[in-house]
Amino acid sequence: MLELRSLTKKFGKTVAVNNLSITCKEREFLVIFGPAGAGKTTTLRLIAGILKPTSGEVSFNGQPLAGVPPEGRNMSMVFENYALYSHLSVYENLAFPLRARRYRDGEIQRLVQRMAGILQIAELLNRRPGFLSGGQRQRVALGRALIREADVYLLDEPISHLDAKLRHHMRGELKAMCAEKDATVIHVTHDSHEAMALADRVAVINKGQLMQLGSPDEIFQQPANEFVAGFVGEPPMSFMDMEYAVEDGQSVFRIPENDIRLPASPEVDAYVKEKGLPDTFRLGVRATDVTVLSSADETHNVPGEAYVTETLGHRNLLTAKLGNNLVQVVTPPELTFKVKDTVWLDLSPDNLHVFADGLTIAHPRPRAS
């Protein structure tokens, strides 16, 4: 088990990692997910021992790793910038960690050929890195890290430079390889699809701080705050600024620019009663959780205006205007709208997340089956 305890790293006055505490279980595939500049790569380098923390510690199986050099940690790392040996062929780059551990030549050849086949680089084994594309170099770097046995594999954006088709293929191969090894993996990415597809658990970080740690389903369905809600998922969650009011004994949300009223959930009433009104209330809804019609009915009773439609082949993505807010809705390809058409949306506590000053106070209610 790998543990980060109150880990902090400062570069001068810049705080790259801020009091970060995460536990990675044995044989777990943990994804560290966040935007550029969130501190993801710095965290990996602290785990590997390449950087020393300003405060806090990294421990493995209960033993602090302070003072243990990178070569003494039995961790294998893929660097985002590849870090290949330019004077060696692809074959020798893959073989290097095996030769360093004195594997026999026959075993080296078997493992290199197998890894090259999985990564679709068998025809490149005699080339040097200078004659490879960025995507090819990335696959070589990934293979060199995974070819040997290690206690922990640290993967820094290992497939981000591949084209879309190959990246989709490599996601499956990477997960299969790590499962076959019973490996403990910490994988860094800024790609939502990659994080959700690969992870047993996801650690969402921003500005060096942990925003949420949970299963892919937990962070998607029950985001802890507005940042996680907007960063996890594609298309991203839509947000609407709201005013809270009590009208005729019923608590409602009002869109400031028009007369639209949405019912507030009991969780919202309880929050207001306990803590008072926050500075901001925002509602969030995922494009796959809301539906839209061209005419109103009992549930589709919130009017909006068609703003733009993106045609994606198997589905359309409609963006509708509600006051000054934009709400995205996934629609079937046969359902089309023209710009400025009136549309009717299904918005209720059944599909809305509620945020007070950026923190989640209510998730959608489970729909009756």
Number of C-alpha atoms within 10 A of each C-alpha: 16 21 20 21 16 16 23 23 23 14 9 7 6 8 16 21 27 20 16 19 16 16 16 20 15 16 17 19 23 26 29 27 26 27 15 12 13 21 22 27 23 18 23 22 18 20 27 25 21 13 15 18 21 14 13 17 20 24 16 18 11 10 11 14 18 13 9 11 13 17 11 11 16 14 20 24 25 25 20 18 13 19 12 21 15 12 11 16 19 30 22 20 22 29 23 18 19 22 13 8 9 10 13 10 12 9 12 21 16 11 17 23 18 15 22 23 12 15 20 15 18 16 10 17 18 12 14 19 24 14 12 14 11 15 17 19 23 27 24 28 26 26 25 27 21 24 21 18 15 18 17 24 23 25 25 23 21 27 23 16 17 18 10 11 8 14 17 15 11 19 17 12 14 19 15 13 15 17 15 9 13 14 19 23 28 23 26 25 22 20 17 17 14 20 26 20 14 19 21 17 22 26 25 26 23 21 17 23 20 20 19 18 20 17 17 22 13 14 23 19 16 17 24 21 20 22 16 23 26 19 20 24 20 13 16 16 24 19 22 17 17 20 14 23 15 12 9 6 7 10 18 19 21 18 18 14 11 10 9 16 18 18 16 21 20 12 13 20 17 12 15 14 10 9 8 10 16 13 8 13 19 22 22 23 25 24 21 15 15 20 16 23 18 15 12 16 12 6 13 19 20 18 21 22 20 22 19 16 19 12 14 10 8 9 14 18 20 23 22 26 19 20 17 11 16 18 23 24 24 20 21 14 13 9 12 16 17 11 12 13 13 18 20 22 23 19 19 20 19 16 19 22 26 26 24 20 14 18 17 20 16 22 22 18 13 9 8 5 3
